[in-house]
Amino acid sequence: MNIEQIVKEIVKEQSMIIGDSLARNRAEASGAVKFRSSRIEDLYVLDGEGTLDKIINSYAQVFGNASIRVCNEVVRKFQVTS
Amino acid sequence: MSTSIVWIRRIVYFFFVGYLIWWTYMYFHGIEEGTLINNWTDSYGVIAAIGGIGGYLVSKHWGGWKSYLGKSLSLLSIGLFFQFLGQLSYAVYARVLNVENPYPSFGEVFYYGAFPIYIYATITMGKALGINIGMSVWKKLGVFIIPAIFATISWLVFLQGYEFTRENLFLDIYNFSYPIVEAIYLGFTGIAFLYSFQSLGGKLRPYVSFVFLALLASYFSNSYFMYEDINGLWRPSGWSDLIYFVTYFIMALSLMSFYEAYKKLSQ
């Protein structure tokens, strides 16, 4: 599994729910990723350790379990395809 | 944009306090007709216009039409603005065309039209909350059963004993369909609200609840207006108008509170 791809997909899914700006803000607030530009595609992972947990916890602050479920759906999708 | 939202919210508070003092003055002085009454009833909807504009600006922070939450906030803002347009239409009838309270008339296009917009906004909000995912058969059934229950209650409370006059078929159809549209609206809101209790957490929960409370207040104000109108109790700047006014204020605040939420989550 490519963590960076999963995180990008999570941010994209979240941006469809809460908008681009906040989806990027929450991702950066997790401390696990950074963006080279304003595009979600230009995301890069800072530290591979616990990245997914940090991202999911950061989004959980928005809608709680509902946000976690969206993230888990993305992770599951990647597990199935890999 | 952020400064505009802060100022718009201050203006909403200012109008709310000002109009409330004005209404209280008329109430305690027993004023039931005249310029003061007419001016109040024709202009209090301005709070819906300001709130609608403010809400629309806030929705931009949430992705506007591109995200579920942004779209829902945009739709709610348009719905609120529609309420202002409805009142404006009635004011034009009264002041320009010299027709007193022509209910129902063109203004109802906006009052009535606000409900499908609110319903769509609630469905979109439901998508943002993830209501579609993992919804049980019973809950899906509830989407149909709860509106049916509310429609029945509305009919029993507001339209019991109502007689078809056949003189104005449009008015009859309108009066009978209104509770159905409102019930569907309340049903969707109720389902979304109940569901949010089970699955929703996070910092947005109180803000979402606030919006649902405003939608509930909107249902109540419309129902109360219908009750007054059908029973011949409606008068300008009466209780019905006051309830509408407070509802617009609550809706305006609930929409603009999402700006606070955005700031909190952006930190």
Interface residues (C-beta under 8 A of the other chain):
Chain A: S15 M16 I17 I18 G19 D20 S21 L22 N25 R26 A29 A60 Q61 V62 F63 G64 N65 A66 S67 R69 V70 E73
Chain B: H61 W62 G63 G64 K66 S67 Y68 L69 G70 K127 A128 L129 G130 I133 G134 S199 L200 G201 G202 K203 L204 R205 Y262 L265 S266 Q267
